[in-house]
Amino acid sequence: MRNASRQVIIAANWKMYKTKEQAKDFCRSFLPLLLPDSPEAVIIPPSILIDAVAGELKGSGVKTGVQNIYWENEGAYTGEISGEMAADCGCSYCLCGHSERRQYFKENALIVAKKAEAARRWGMRPIICLGETLEQRKSGQTMNVLKNEIEALLAGISKPGEDIVFAYEPVWAIGTGAVAAPEDAEEAINYIRGLIGNLWGPVTQKISILYGGSVKPGNISQIMACPNIDGALVGGAGLKPDSFGMLVNYKKL
Ligand code: PGA
């Protein structure tokens, strides 16, 4: 059984998809699908759509997140947005270190921790992503990779807190349709929780750790049946209101 003090969170990362009208249409179709006991739902649009999405979601209880921020509060950083700007536009969550940011924009644990700290400074909850590549898994390095990454990340976080959310996302399962076997995801997340616990102590039992990588309506029940998995970070299946609605209402599937 999942520890009841941990919040279940189902988050949709829209990546670089949707125009403003498509984003608004999504929200208008998705909101009526929510049930009174739905878990925390988060929509994470491209930053240029945050204002439109947060406007549509206002008063619904569904939260808005930002996919990426820069860690400085302000300055001459052309093309970047600050945590203050994202929070001011209505974001309460901030993705940090998604594998696509690590792969294409060379983000590492030091940068990811700085972004998480900046998110917290402006009252947003960081969702810190980590996970191994296929080569690392095949060569039996998964646990080592997770250990090194968690230790490097936590070294850059100023104070422990249950505001921080983690997402275990094996890189080989993102956008590939190759979902991790629930027992493998559970094992990795249990291991991550243990590593955080070594450094942060009892608060770790209250920290939500999500699974991400090809989560769909057809596999979410098995994933959420795992006691250490506290929710899902979803890409493809979060782009359509009906499939995201099914994910948020996974208990009814
Ligand atoms: P996916 O993406 O659900 O399309 O695999 C997950 C993610 O990138 O967070």
Boltz pocket constraint, residues with backbone or C-beta under 6 A from the ligand:
constraints:
  - pocket:
      binder: B
      contacts: [[A, 13], [A, 169], [A, 173], [A, 174], [A, 175], [A, 176], [A, 177], [A, 212], [A, 213], [A, 214], [A, 215], [A, 233], [A, 234], [A, 235], [A, 236], [A, 237]]
      max_distance: 6.0
